[in-house]
Amino acid sequence: MDFLGSGITFEGVCLAVFFGHKEVSKSDATVGHMSTNIILGITATGCQGFEFLVMKPAMIAGTDPLAGLAIHLLGRAFLICLIALWPAKIFQPRSKLAPQLLGQMIVPGFIGYGISSALLLYALTHFDVGIATVLGSLSSVLVLPILWVKDGLVPHVQAILGAVLAVVGATIIIIF
């Protein structure tokens, strides 16, 4: 059943992300050089994968997933604070922090770091790393509705179907 659930989740995530919406929005705009964005994305993905592979033995040893999450997020918060306090011009904010911008950063961050990291650590405790990775891919699907509402764009039917399939696949993995 894990294989079936993983396949359904993977297909759902692909549909939801690839079909997105019909128009290009401000959220889709590329800022900076595309090669820099790709390198940063690959680096972030590799670091996250490494983090969870390192945490797998601790989770198998019986570490509580919430304690693991707290340590995991504390390390990330430390790095973010270090970068924010770094005096280099590249790390300085380009605009003032407005309440709307703060909300646009906190909600996806809470879903991406808080909820998805907690689910990943729970999955690492109870499932294989591959299944945990598939479940971790749900964070992109959970953030999509927020982007669709924020940008005021109607998503493709395929994207909505993909989001539903991703949740159904994850449910199959967890329940069965």
Stockholm file with secondary structure:
# STOCKHOLM 1.0

chainA/1-176         MDFLGSGITFEGVCLAVFFGHKEVSKSDATVGHMSTNIILGITATGCQGFEFLVMKPAMIAGTDPLAGLAIHLLGRAFLICLIALWPAKIFQPRSKLAPQLLGQMIVPGFIGYGISSALLLYALTHFDVGIATVLGSLSSVLVLPILWVKDGLVPHVQAILGAVLAVVGATIIIIF
#=GR chainA/1-176 SS CHHHHHHHHHHHHHHHHHHCBSSCCGGGCCCSCHHHHHHHHHHHHHHHHHHHHHHHHHHHTTCCHHHHHHHHHHHHHHHHHHHHHCCCGGGSCSSCCCHHHHHHHHHHHIIIIIIHHHHHHHHHHHSCHHHHHHHHTHHHHHHHHHHHHHHTCCBCHHHHHHHHHHHHHHHHHHHC
#=GC SS_cons         CHHHHHHHHHHHHHHHHHHCBSSCCGGGCCCSCHHHHHHHHHHHHHHHHHHHHHHHHHHHTTCCHHHHHHHHHHHHHHHHHHHHHCCCGGGSCSSCCCHHHHHHHHHHHIIIIIIHHHHHHHHHHHSCHHHHHHHHTHHHHHHHHHHHHHHTCCBCHHHHHHHHHHHHHHHHHHHC
//
